[in-house]
Structures are given as structure tokens and as C-alpha cells.
Amino acid sequence: MANLKSLQERIKSVSSIQQVTKAMKMVAAAKVKKAQDKMEISRPYSKNTQDMICRILPQVSNDNIALVSKRKVSKTALIIITSDRGFAGSFNSSVIRLAEKEIEKLGKDKVQLFCLGKKSSEYFSKRNYNVVQSFYDFWKDMTFDTASDIAETFIAAFKNHEVDEVNVIYNRFKTLASQDLMMEKVLPIDFTEDYNPKDYNYDYEPNKESIVKSLLPKHLKVQMWQQMLESYSSEEAARMIAMDNATENAKEIIKELKLEFNKARQAAITTEMLEIVGGAEALVD
Amino acid sequence: MNKVFSLDIVTPTHSFSFDDVTYVKCPGTEGYFGIMKNHTNSILNLKEGVISVKTGEKEIKFSCSAGIADINSDSTDDIPDKVLLLVENAQELEK
């Protein structure tokens, strides 16, 4: 009978886990939708900023603009975007793996890390990598200001010649079931210049150079914002799929346990019947 | 002649659109300036301040952070004038 009781308890605990994973899946699905809406809203701003830069950049000399000038790369900054929480399949591990590969290629002492999310900052701090700054606990109520602050830190590092190149490693949202692992160079900024003679008839106030200089950080900030949103939607999508799988697995386990439970119950009944019949026969004799 | 133009105030987190604006006052780096239809094509830096938008009788005010104004007007009247204000933050002010 002890077997029956323990089986019953296991069935109960697996079904409560199933309930939790099911709820987590629904929550994740809602968050994906929210993050995607935010991404949609940020698009016009980013597109217009980029267009404007492409139009003005060919008209100014790039030498005076720090954020576009290329220099010899001796120190590289990697911005690694992961989540604060797990339960999202291989979402974090794939980012960390690519980052490690990249660090190995460049040399551990030549890389400065900016970690976003607890997962990457814990992983790299524990292993004595050069983590310059970590940002976490912001995903829950992420605002544009967070992205703007992060962008400002790496812009400052680039301007002060602490790093000569800045790359971002993150998951880009593709579909609910798949993400693209991306590595993008953000600094120095590369632009395909868009030459249009009409732009020369524009009035620029105070002047072209200072307009470009104020546009470039804006572009980087909104780019950071979008990359964070991409990563956030990928995270929640990955969590949704992971939790969906967990729910399915729980269902499977419950089915198996129920079968086992019924077998055990039937066996117990059969033994009891045999005992009764045996006892009755003994009385007749 | 129709004296209205379209205006978009675009931020990374939301945007405001107007189709029939007669006058906009913006905080330029060298002081406030006004935009009406047929303004010269220009791109200007904005500093934080108040943007006032006039549509007909109504006037709507926004507080905004620093940004850029892109004024696009065509001498012909076929293509409507377009003014684009790119700011990091804009909020409608209560009356």
C-alpha cells in the first residue's frame, strides 16, 4: 500500500509543477507581445535618426567626429546581453558560449566586458574575466533611460580611448521558436553614406558637424534600446518554448505514473481477492 | 492657399502625429523659433524646453528633451510640408 500512496503523491506534485509551468508559459507569451509592441514603436525614431545621419555625414569631414573615426584596435569592448533569470532553454548559454569564443580569439587581457543581465555578469566575474561594468535587475521595468545610460557608458569608454571597438552579442528575435545569435559592431559607427544633392540646399543650425555629433549618440542609444528589446523578446520566447516543453513532459510523466498507479491498485485488489477466496475455501474445508 | 503642414513628434517610446498644423514653436539651441508653411528646408538642433503646436484654434504644448528638427518643405504645393521633431522624450503638458 505504501507504493500506492507514494505514487499518488508523485502524481500530485507533478501536476502542480505542470500548473506552474503552464502559467509561466502564458506569462512569457504576454511579455513577448509587449516587448514586440515596444520594438515596433521605436522603429520610426531609429529609422529617421539613421536616415538623417546618412544624409549629413557625406557633407562633413569625418576626422573630427570621434564616434565614426576608425583606429588601430588594441582593446575591444564586448557588450553581452543575457537575462537575469534562467528557465529559458539555451538562451543564455548560447550567448555566453559565443562570447567566450570571441574572447579567446581576441585574447583575454585585450577584452573589456560590459555585462547586461545577471547570468552573464555572474558567469564572467566568477571566471576572472575583465568585467568593467555589470547592469542587472532592470529587465522587469526596462525603460529607454536604462538603454540610454548603458549606451553612455560605452560611448564614454570609446571616447576616452579605453576601448577602440565595441561589439554587442545578443539574441535577435526571429520567430517564437527560434532566435538568431548575433554579434554586431556598434562603434566606430559604419554608415553607408547616402549622397543626395538636395541636402546641400538645407539650412543647418548651428552647423552640420554639431548636428551629426548630437545625432550619433542618439542613434547608438536607440540601437542599444532595440537590441535590448530584441534580447528581451527572445528571452521570453525561449522561456515560453521551454515551459511549453516542460508542460508536455509533465503530462507524459503523469500519464506514466497514472498507469503505474492503476497497475499497482489492480494488483493490490487481485491479491486481496485471492486472500478472501483462499480464506473462504479454508473455512469450507 | 492651404496653410497647414504635417508634424510628427517622434521619440523611441511613443510618437505624436498632426496633419493640420498652422504653427509650431520649438526650443532651438539659440532661442525659440517658429515654423510655418513654406519654411526653408532646414535641420536644427533643439534643446530641452516646450514645443507648442497650433492646429486651427487649438494649441497643444509638449515638454521635450534635446533633439533635432527636420523641416522639409517643397516649393510646389502638391507635396505637403513635413516637419519632423526627433526628441528622446516628449510629454503633453496639462492645460
HADDOCK unambig.tbl for C-alpha pairs under 7 A between the chains (distance, minus, plus):
assign (segid A and resid 38 and name CA) (segid B and resid 13 and name CA) 6.82 0.50 0.50
assign (segid A and resid 41 and name CA) (segid B and resid 12 and name CA) 6.74 0.50 0.50
assign (segid A and resid 41 and name CA) (segid B and resid 13 and name CA) 5.99 0.50 0.50
assign (segid A and resid 41 and name CA) (segid B and resid 14 and name CA) 6.06 0.50 0.50
assign (segid A and resid 42 and name CA) (segid B and resid 12 and name CA) 4.36 0.50 0.50
assign (segid A and resid 42 and name CA) (segid B and resid 13 and name CA) 5.71 0.50 0.50
assign (segid A and resid 45 and name CA) (segid B and resid 10 and name CA) 5.78 0.50 0.50
assign (segid A and resid 45 and name CA) (segid B and resid 11 and name CA) 5.82 0.50 0.50
assign (segid A and resid 45 and name CA) (segid B and resid 12 and name CA) 5.49 0.50 0.50
assign (segid A and resid 45 and name CA) (segid B and resid 86 and name CA) 6.80 0.50 0.50
assign (segid A and resid 202 and name CA) (segid B and resid 41 and name CA) 4.99 0.50 0.50
assign (segid A and resid 202 and name CA) (segid B and resid 42 and name CA) 4.77 0.50 0.50
assign (segid A and resid 202 and name CA) (segid B and resid 43 and name CA) 6.96 0.50 0.50
assign (segid A and resid 203 and name CA) (segid B and resid 41 and name CA) 6.20 0.50 0.50
assign (segid A and resid 203 and name CA) (segid B and resid 42 and name CA) 4.27 0.50 0.50
assign (segid A and resid 203 and name CA) (segid B and resid 43 and name CA) 6.25 0.50 0.50
assign (segid A and resid 204 and name CA) (segid B and resid 42 and name CA) 5.69 0.50 0.50
assign (segid A and resid 204 and name CA) (segid B and resid 43 and name CA) 5.08 0.50 0.50
assign (segid A and resid 204 and name CA) (segid B and resid 44 and name CA) 5.78 0.50 0.50
assign (segid A and resid 205 and name CA) (segid B and resid 43 and name CA) 6.58 0.50 0.50
assign (segid A and resid 205 and name CA) (segid B and resid 44 and name CA) 4.76 0.50 0.50
assign (segid A and resid 205 and name CA) (segid B and resid 45 and name CA) 6.40 0.50 0.50
assign (segid A and resid 206 and name CA) (segid B and resid 44 and name CA) 6.95 0.50 0.50
assign (segid A and resid 211 and name CA) (segid B and resid 45 and name CA) 6.25 0.50 0.50
assign (segid A and resid 222 and name CA) (segid B and resid 12 and name CA) 6.75 0.50 0.50
